[in-house]
Amino acid sequence: MTALSAQQRVNALAKLLGGSKITDAVLANAKEMLDAAA
């Protein structure tokens, strides 16, 4: 198991939220969610 970078965390959450189609809006939403949780 390896730790994820901040960008990798955003991408992983975006994939969960948006499925196979990751748009700019999905990425922004994922980043906002991670920022709010921090």
HUDA-V189610 format. One record per backbone hydrogen bond with DSSP energy under -0.5 kcal/mol. NH is the residue of the N-H (numbers start at 1). CO is the residue of the C=O. If there is no record, write none. Layout:
nh-><NH;NH>
co-><CO;CO>
This chain:
nh-><9;10;11;12;13;14;15;16;17;18;19;21;22;23;27;28;29;30;31;32;33;34;35;36;37;38>
co-><5;6;7;8;9;10;11;12;13;14;15;18;20;21;23;24;25;26;27;28;29;30;31;32;33;34>
